Amino acid sequence: MGMRNKLLLAAAVCALLLAPSLARALPTFSLVLARGDAQNNFNVPEITLTNTSTGGESIVGFSFSIGAPGFVWDFVLGAASNPAGQAIDIATEAATGATLVAGDRVNASGSVTTLVWSFAHFAPGESLVFEADVDPTSGGPTVDARTVWFNNGAAPNAQIQVTYAYGATSSFSLADAPAANSYTIGATAVPEPGVALLVGLGLALLSARRLPAAR
């Protein structure tokens, strides 16, 4: 076997051997939806996003769409909001390098159907914890978020998307669920492009080795 063929074979074998380990390290997260501390109910629920990846993947983005039409996220509680957020929750924003991209901190000043966060350093094992007010667009009384996120019939349930630093994403709708004091959702992101690319490279190198040398 010539040196060129040996190098091609070694590269192909390495690519194919590394791909399964990368696939097993797909990023994962957990999301806990619970009663908020501000009012101890689901009118201002507490949301905890935890990076549970075992492959070193950092989370760079998170979005949470409200679900049923006619309802919005009014505001995300912060240090100066009324009511104010819990100091221990606000500390998780600094720990993960969180920026609220879509949404605001002032009660009744604006509203969005989708909260969007970005992160500078949301590493495995870290969590973002925040509380957010859910209101009807009609300006009516406050609403229990569970009636907006789940069991919406023909209307969509709430939508979640988590994005990781290397391009992997997880995007899904919350499944219908009965009333409960808290909900825990776990998910695995779709394979990152590098895994598919690595497998493809290995197969391509093996194919190239089988081609006759040009004369």
N, C-alpha and C positions, 0 to 999 in steps of 0.2 A: 504493500500500500504506500503510495507516494505521500510526501509531507503535506501537500495541499489537502488530500483526502483525509489524512489523520486529523488535521486542524478542523476541518469541516465537521467530521464525526464527533470530535470532542466538544465543539461548540453546541452542536445539536443535542447531544446527551445532556450537557449542563443545562441548557434552556428547558428541556422537557422535565428534568429532575427538579429544577427550582420552581416550576409553575405550580405543582400541587401544594407546595408549602406556602406559596403566596396566596393561593385560593383559600387554604385553611385559615389564613390570617385576614379574611375579609372583615372590614370594619362593622361593628355592631353598636347599638345604642339602646337605652331604655328611656321611656317617657312615663312619668307618673303625673296623673291629673287628680287633684285632691281639693278639699275645702281650703279656702284661703284663711290666713291668720287674721287679716284685717276685720273680717265680719264672720268668720267661722261658717261660711256657706259657699255655695257655688256661684253666687252673684259676682264675686271677685275671686275666682279660683286660683290655687297655687299650681304652678307648672314646673316640673323638675325634669330637665334633660340631662342624662348622664352618658358620657362616652365610655362604653364598655368594650371597645376594640382591644384585641390582644395582639394586633399587628403593628402597633405604634402609630396608627392613623389619627391625625388631629381633625376635629370637626371645624369647618370654616363657615358653614351657613346653616340656618334653621328657619323654616317658615311654618306658620300654623294658620290655615284659612278657617274662617268661622263656621262654614257649613251652610246652614239654612238661610235663605234670603230674608231680608228684613231685619238682620241683626249685625252688629259690628263690635269690634274691640274699641272701647271708648278710650282707655288709657292704660299704660303700664305703670304700676306704682314705683315711685322713686324716693329719694331722700327728701325732696321738697314737695312731693305731691300731697293731695288731700283726699283720702287718708295717705299717710306716708308708708312706704314699704319697710319691711323688716331689715334691720341693719345686716343681719346674717345672710339674708337673701341678696342684698345689694353687693355684699362682699364677693359673691360668686361671679358677678359681672366683671369685676376687676381681675379676678383670678383667671378667667377664661379670655380676657381681652375682648369682652362683648361690646358691640355697638348696636343700638336699636336703629335699624335702617328704615323701617316702615312702622309707624305708630308714634305716639307721643306720651308725655308724662303728666299732662295737665287734664284734670277731670272736666269733661264736657267741652273741651276746646276743639276737638276734632275726632275723627274716627276712621278706621280702616277695616276692611274685611279680612285682610291678611297681615299678621304680624311677621316681620322679617328681622332676623338678627344675623350679624356677621361676627366672626371671632378671629382674633389674632393669634391665640395660643390655647386652644381648647383641647388639652391632651387627654389620653386615656386615663380613666380614674377620676376625672374632674366632672363637676356638675354645674349647670346654670339653673338657678332657682329664681322664679319671679312670679308676681301676682298681676293679673290683668282683669279689668272690668269689662263685662259683656253687657251690652245694652241694645234695645230695639232702636231701629232708625227713626221710629215714630216719635221718639222722645217720651215714651210711656214709662211705666215703672220698671225697675230692674228685673232681670230675668235669670233664671237658673241655667247656667251654661250647659248642663246635661241635656236640656231640652233643645239645644241648638246644635250640639256636636253630634248627637246620636239620633237614630230612629226618625229620620226625616222623610221617609217614604220615597216619593218620586224626586224630591229635592236631594242635593248631595249632602252627605255627612261631612264632618270636618276633614280637611286635607292636611297631611303632614309631609314635609320634605326635609331631609338632612343631607348635607353635602360635605364630603371629606376632601382633605388637602390634595389627594392624588387623583381626584376626578370621580371617585365612586359616589353614588347617590342612593338614597332610599326614599321613595315617594309612594304614598298610599292613603286611602281613605279609612277613617275609623269605622270599625264594624259596629252594627247595632248592638246595644247593650242595655240591660236593665239598670235602674237607679242603684247607685252604690256610693259609699263614702269616699272611695278612691278607685282609680283604674291604673293598671300598670301595663304598658305596651312595650314589647321588645321587637327589634327588627334587625335584619342583616342587609347591608347595602348590596347593590348589584355589583358583579365583578368589575374591578377597575380596568381601564383599557390596557394597562401594562401587562396584566395576566394573559389576556387574549393575544396580545402582541408577542409575548414571550413564547407561548405555545406555537403560534404561527411561524415565528422565527425558527424554532427547532424543527418543525416539519419542513420548512423551506430549505433549511440546510441539509436535512437528510435527502430531500429530493434532488438538491443540487449535486450531492455526492454521487447519486446514481446516474446522472447525466454523463454521457461520454465526453471526453475532453475534445475540444475543437481541434481540427487538424489543419 
